[in-house]
Amino acid sequence: MTEFEGAEMYSDSEHDTDEELKEAFAAGLLKPGLNVVGEIPQKKVAKNNISVLKQKYEELKKTSSWVERLDMVNAPAPIAPELAYKEDQHGKQRQKQLKIDQDKTLIEDDLVHNDFKREMLFYRQAQSAVLEGIARLKSMNIPTKRPEDYFAQMAKTDDHMQKIRQKLLSKQQVQEKIEKVKKLRELKKYGKKVQVEVHQNRLKEKKQLMDNVKKFKKGKSDNLDFLDDKPGKVKPSDKRVNAKRKSKDEKFGFGGKKRGSKRNTKDTTNDVSDFRRPAGGGFNKKLGKANNKRPGKDRRKQSKNKNKK
């Protein structure tokens, strides 16, 4: 038997004798301060002394007017539809939580839901008091709203309120900085993730290209279509064409050697497919001579002399 079990046996037993208590105290199983010597305190009996209560009430009762006291006794205001809905939703959520916690307490006996209903009752009673009190004050021609030019001395000085305002502003700025840093960190993580994915895709495409080249070299494949699938090359099926890139290609070409590209070669010299005969002149196959309508030199000379005469 352990010391704890021995102490529990000695403390829980209802038939402990003096000898047993002495033995337990000698063994060190009883702690000091747990045993109180003395008579059992008697329970106080509540007395409903109505006459004394009424006397105290008359002493505490004030004879001031109602405007000074503003005390009211009224029933709670009728519950609004939104409040009734809120109370019903709270009951359903609380019942669901009791099921999750495996608590067999009924919703009518649940302390949490009863506290909620009690607070709602206080709210409705205060609402009823306000509605009745404002109507009574208006009937007595007593204003219920503070005038716009009303001035009341504040409990705190302006310097103190300025310090509080600055402190709140600094807290707000710190919070905004934290949120900004958090967003930048998330964007940086996302950008790094995208960069890693692009790098992995490039490595994967490069590996696939090298595998296809090896297969072609070994004679396992005779298809070279994989060369058309180079990274960055626009496929025929891809309709997304960069307009800026297209205009530059039309203006400057697609790269490669540019110097000496306009020089004649053997093939370009022999190619007369684009040659066109000059209009108006030409060789007449039937007459065997050219159809030159311009007069000869002598005729041009004679006509010139005639014009001078």
Rosetta blueprint (number, residue, H / E / L):
1 M L
2 T L
3 E H
4 F H
5 E H
6 G H
7 A H
8 E H
9 M H
10 Y H
11 S H
12 D H
13 S L
14 E L
15 H L
16 D L
17 T L
18 D H
19 E H
20 E H
21 L H
22 K H
23 E H
24 A H
25 F H
26 A H
27 A L
28 G L
29 L L
30 L L
31 K L
32 P L
33 G L
34 L L
35 N L
36 V L
37 V L
38 G L
39 E L
40 I L
41 P L
42 Q L
43 K L
44 K L
45 V L
46 A L
47 K L
48 N L
49 N L
50 I H
51 S H
52 V H
53 L H
54 K H
55 Q H
56 K H
57 Y H
58 E H
59 E H
60 L H
61 K L
62 K L
63 T L
64 S L
65 S L
66 W H
67 V H
68 E H
69 R H
70 L L
71 D L
72 M L
73 V L
74 N L
75 A L
76 P L
77 A L
78 P L
79 I L
80 A L
81 P H
82 E H
83 L H
84 A H
85 Y H
86 K H
87 E H
88 D H
89 Q H
90 H H
91 G H
92 K H
93 Q H
94 R H
95 Q H
96 K H
97 Q H
98 L H
99 K H
100 I H
101 D L
102 Q L
103 D L
104 K L
105 T L
106 L L
107 I L
108 E L
109 D L
110 D L
111 L H
112 V H
113 H H
114 N H
115 D H
116 F H
117 K H
118 R H
119 E H
120 M H
121 L H
122 F H
123 Y H
124 R H
125 Q H
126 A H
127 Q H
128 S H
129 A H
130 V H
131 L H
132 E H
133 G H
134 I H
135 A H
136 R H
137 L H
138 K H
139 S H
140 M L
141 N L
142 I L
143 P L
144 T L
145 K L
146 R L
147 P L
148 E L
149 D L
150 Y L
151 F L
152 A L
153 Q L
154 M L
155 A L
156 K L
157 T L
158 D H
159 D H
160 H H
161 M H
162 Q H
163 K H
164 I H
165 R H
166 Q H
167 K H
168 L H
169 L H
170 S H
171 K H
172 Q H
173 Q H
174 V H
175 Q H
176 E H
177 K H
178 I H
179 E H
180 K H
181 V H
182 K H
183 K H
184 L H
185 R H
186 E H
187 L H
188 K H
189 K H
190 Y H
191 G H
192 K H
193 K H
194 V H
195 Q H
196 V H
197 E H
198 V H
199 H H
200 Q H
201 N H
202 R H
203 L H
204 K H
205 E H
206 K H
207 K H
208 Q H
209 L H
210 M H
211 D H
212 N H
213 V H
214 K H
215 K H
216 F H
217 K H
218 K L
219 G L
220 K L
221 S L
222 D L
223 N L
224 L L
225 D H
226 F H
227 L H
228 D H
229 D H
230 K L
231 P L
232 G L
233 K L
234 V L
235 K L
236 P L
237 S L
238 D L
239 K L
240 R L
241 V L
242 N L
243 A H
244 K H
245 R H
246 K H
247 S H
248 K H
249 D H
250 E H
251 K H
252 F H
253 G L
254 F L
255 G L
256 G L
257 K L
258 K L
259 R L
260 G L
261 S L
262 K L
263 R L
264 N L
265 T L
266 K H
267 D H
268 T H
269 T H
270 N H
271 D L
272 V L
273 S L
274 D L
275 F L
276 R L
277 R L
278 P L
279 A L
280 G L
281 G L
282 G L
283 F E
284 N E
285 K L
286 K L
287 L L
288 G L
289 K E
290 A E
291 N L
292 N L
293 K L
294 R L
295 P L
296 G L
297 K H
298 D H
299 R H
300 R H
301 K H
302 Q H
303 S H
304 K H
305 N H
306 K H
307 N H
308 K H
309 K L
